[in-house]
Amino acid sequence: MRTKMSPRRALLTAAIMSVVPTLLFATYSEKFSTFGVLAASTLINWPVIRWLDDRQWYREWIKEESK
């Protein structure tokens, strides 16, 4: 059973999901379209968010196994 995300992990996830697109847009808005910046930020954020989620899942699985 999945538990709620910790407040620290939720803050980190929200920061990653909002800071990366903002920085990309501010840096490359004159060179690339908004859609291009959004696509790039999605490609950057996806593996990071999946990694954070997998770590959370693994920790919960280890807790269950050690009981």
C-alpha positions, -999 to +999 in steps of 0.1 A: +000+000+000+013+034-010+016+061+017+014+098+013+045+116+001+065+133+028+063+171+030+100+174+021+096+152-010+065+170-020+083+203-018+112+190-038+089+176-065+070+209-067+102+229-069+116+206-097+084+208-117+081+246-115+117+258-114+130+239-145+103+252-169+106+287-156+144+287-160+142+272-195+115+297-205+134+327-191+166+316-208+154+304-242+121+321-248+135+342-276+151+312-294+125+286-290+087+285-290+067+281-257+058+246-268+095+237-273+104+249-239+074+230-224+085+198-242+121+202-230+111+208-194+088+177-196+117+156-209+139+169-181+113+165-153+100+130-163+131+110-153+136+130-121+100+126-109+101+089-118+133+085-099+118+102-068+087+080-070+107+048-074+128+057-044+096+062-023+082+029-035+115+010-028+116+024+008+080+013+015+087-021+000+118-026+022+098-016+053+071-042+045+098-069+039+116-062+071+084-066+093 
